[in-house]
Amino acid sequence: ISCSLVGSEMCIETGNYFTLPNQIFDEGLTASEFVVYCYLVKCSDKSHRCFPSRRTIVKQCNISVSTVDKALNGLIDNGLIEKTSRFDFSKEQQQLSSIYTLNKILTSAGNRFRR
């Protein structure tokens, strides 16, 4: 669970679930952006990072590769996530899954906090 993404209010760190702040509905996300964001939150660690492959996101969210790509780009454009490409230079620059860093969303005061 990513409690520091939602602040201290209503964050419970037990159980097999995650929470989202109500402000997520003010972000104007498409349905696919919302489901991909939820999946990234589910996968994220305490530093708000995760690295699922596009194939895994496609499978877990039950959407196409092109829809995942559009959703990820929309989340980046909205400032909700940052994407860092990774490469394995020991294998002739083989590309690995990207690292996704989740940013805090707008608070009720209208401030966007960055890490």
C-alpha beads as a LAMMPS data file, in Angstrom:
LAMMPS data file: protein, C-alpha beads

115 atoms
114 bonds

1 atom types
1 bond types

-500.0 500.0 xlo xhi
-500.0 500.0 ylo yhi
-500.0 500.0 zlo zhi

Masses

1 110.0

Atoms # bond

1 1 1 0.000 0.000 0.000
2 1 1 1.234 3.504 -0.764
3 1 1 0.082 5.423 2.276
4 1 1 2.241 8.470 1.645
5 1 1 0.563 8.898 -1.738
6 1 1 -2.761 9.459 -0.012
7 1 1 -1.589 11.251 3.094
8 1 1 -2.366 10.124 6.604
9 1 1 -6.138 10.227 6.379
10 1 1 -7.885 6.884 5.961
11 1 1 -4.753 4.878 5.260
12 1 1 -4.837 1.339 6.587
13 1 1 -1.730 -0.782 6.077
14 1 1 -3.230 -4.183 6.798
15 1 1 -5.054 -6.555 4.519
16 1 1 -4.748 -7.501 0.877
17 1 1 -6.000 -4.288 -0.725
18 1 1 -4.906 -0.748 -1.483
19 1 1 -6.515 2.656 -1.065
20 1 1 -6.828 5.623 -3.389
21 1 1 -7.520 9.216 -2.436
22 1 1 -10.882 10.629 -3.457
23 1 1 -9.073 13.323 -5.460
24 1 1 -8.222 10.712 -8.110
25 1 1 -11.706 11.329 -9.513
26 1 1 -10.839 15.011 -10.046
27 1 1 -7.923 14.148 -12.346
28 1 1 -10.075 13.637 -15.454
29 1 1 -8.629 10.205 -16.188
30 1 1 -9.987 7.906 -18.854
31 1 1 -11.200 4.487 -17.741
32 1 1 -8.011 2.853 -19.010
33 1 1 -5.791 5.448 -17.300
34 1 1 -7.681 4.828 -14.065
35 1 1 -7.333 1.027 -14.196
36 1 1 -3.626 1.230 -15.109
37 1 1 -3.020 3.757 -12.313
38 1 1 -4.793 1.447 -9.864
39 1 1 -2.652 -1.482 -10.982
40 1 1 0.544 0.556 -10.578
41 1 1 -0.537 1.613 -7.077
42 1 1 -1.227 -2.047 -6.251
43 1 1 2.276 -3.014 -7.437
44 1 1 4.183 -0.109 -5.898
45 1 1 6.635 -0.444 -3.046
46 1 1 7.231 1.920 -0.120
47 1 1 9.240 4.247 -2.365
48 1 1 6.226 4.460 -4.736
49 1 1 8.001 2.589 -7.499
50 1 1 7.119 -0.496 -9.453
51 1 1 8.318 -2.166 -12.615
52 1 1 5.671 -4.402 -14.157
53 1 1 6.225 -5.197 -17.808
54 1 1 3.782 -3.875 -20.373
55 1 1 2.763 -7.484 -20.987
56 1 1 1.920 -7.900 -17.301
57 1 1 -0.097 -4.665 -17.243
58 1 1 -1.979 -5.836 -20.360
59 1 1 -2.798 -9.170 -18.750
60 1 1 -3.720 -7.856 -15.298
61 1 1 -5.818 -4.941 -16.583
62 1 1 -7.375 -6.937 -19.437
63 1 1 -6.651 -4.259 -22.043
64 1 1 -4.566 -4.136 -25.226
65 1 1 -0.927 -3.081 -25.536
66 1 1 -1.897 0.084 -27.421
67 1 1 -4.420 0.967 -24.707
68 1 1 -1.783 0.432 -22.012
69 1 1 0.643 2.657 -23.918
70 1 1 -1.984 5.408 -24.272
71 1 1 -2.901 5.105 -20.593
72 1 1 0.721 5.293 -19.444
73 1 1 1.349 8.327 -21.650
74 1 1 -1.800 9.989 -20.281
75 1 1 -0.696 9.337 -16.695
76 1 1 2.722 10.802 -17.487
77 1 1 1.137 13.842 -19.171
78 1 1 -1.123 14.353 -16.127
79 1 1 1.910 14.225 -13.821
80 1 1 0.637 11.198 -11.910
81 1 1 3.572 8.971 -12.800
82 1 1 7.115 9.218 -14.088
83 1 1 8.628 6.547 -16.317
84 1 1 12.297 5.566 -16.328
85 1 1 13.546 3.184 -18.993
86 1 1 15.942 0.438 -17.915
87 1 1 18.521 -1.460 -19.926
88 1 1 20.736 -4.471 -19.236
89 1 1 24.067 -3.426 -20.715
90 1 1 25.560 -6.863 -20.109
91 1 1 23.206 -8.224 -22.775
92 1 1 23.837 -5.776 -25.621
93 1 1 21.528 -3.090 -24.197
94 1 1 18.522 -5.359 -23.792
95 1 1 15.596 -3.261 -22.626
96 1 1 14.065 -4.277 -19.300
97 1 1 10.683 -3.283 -17.924
98 1 1 10.423 0.420 -17.140
99 1 1 10.334 1.757 -13.605
100 1 1 7.153 3.685 -12.812
101 1 1 7.278 6.215 -9.987
102 1 1 3.924 7.356 -8.640
103 1 1 3.607 11.022 -7.712
104 1 1 1.237 12.373 -5.107
105 1 1 -2.001 13.600 -6.585
106 1 1 -3.594 16.970 -6.007
107 1 1 -4.606 17.595 -2.432
108 1 1 -7.791 19.383 -1.461
109 1 1 -5.672 22.550 -1.240
110 1 1 -4.795 22.140 -4.922
111 1 1 -1.074 21.503 -4.472
112 1 1 0.721 18.787 -6.356
113 1 1 3.543 17.337 -4.347
114 1 1 6.510 15.857 -6.151
115 1 1 9.015 13.480 -4.705

Bonds

1 1 1 2
2 1 2 3
3 1 3 4
4 1 4 5
5 1 5 6
6 1 6 7
7 1 7 8
8 1 8 9
9 1 9 10
10 1 10 11
11 1 11 12
12 1 12 13
13 1 13 14
14 1 14 15
15 1 15 16
16 1 16 17
17 1 17 18
18 1 18 19
19 1 19 20
20 1 20 21
21 1 21 22
22 1 22 23
23 1 23 24
24 1 24 25
25 1 25 26
26 1 26 27
27 1 27 28
28 1 28 29
29 1 29 30
30 1 30 31
31 1 31 32
32 1 32 33
33 1 33 34
34 1 34 35
35 1 35 36
36 1 36 37
37 1 37 38
38 1 38 39
39 1 39 40
40 1 40 41
41 1 41 42
42 1 42 43
43 1 43 44
44 1 44 45
45 1 45 46
46 1 46 47
47 1 47 48
48 1 48 49
49 1 49 50
50 1 50 51
51 1 51 52
52 1 52 53
53 1 53 54
54 1 54 55
55 1 55 56
56 1 56 57
57 1 57 58
58 1 58 59
59 1 59 60
60 1 60 61
61 1 61 62
62 1 62 63
63 1 63 64
64 1 64 65
65 1 65 66
66 1 66 67
67 1 67 68
68 1 68 69
69 1 69 70
70 1 70 71
71 1 71 72
72 1 72 73
73 1 73 74
74 1 74 75
75 1 75 76
76 1 76 77
77 1 77 78
78 1 78 79
79 1 79 80
80 1 80 81
81 1 81 82
82 1 82 83
83 1 83 84
84 1 84 85
85 1 85 86
86 1 86 87
87 1 87 88
88 1 88 89
89 1 89 90
90 1 90 91
91 1 91 92
92 1 92 93
93 1 93 94
94 1 94 95
95 1 95 96
96 1 96 97
97 1 97 98
98 1 98 99
99 1 99 100
100 1 100 101
101 1 101 102
102 1 102 103
103 1 103 104
104 1 104 105
105 1 105 106
106 1 106 107
107 1 107 108
108 1 108 109
109 1 109 110
110 1 110 111
111 1 111 112
112 1 112 113
113 1 113 114
114 1 114 115
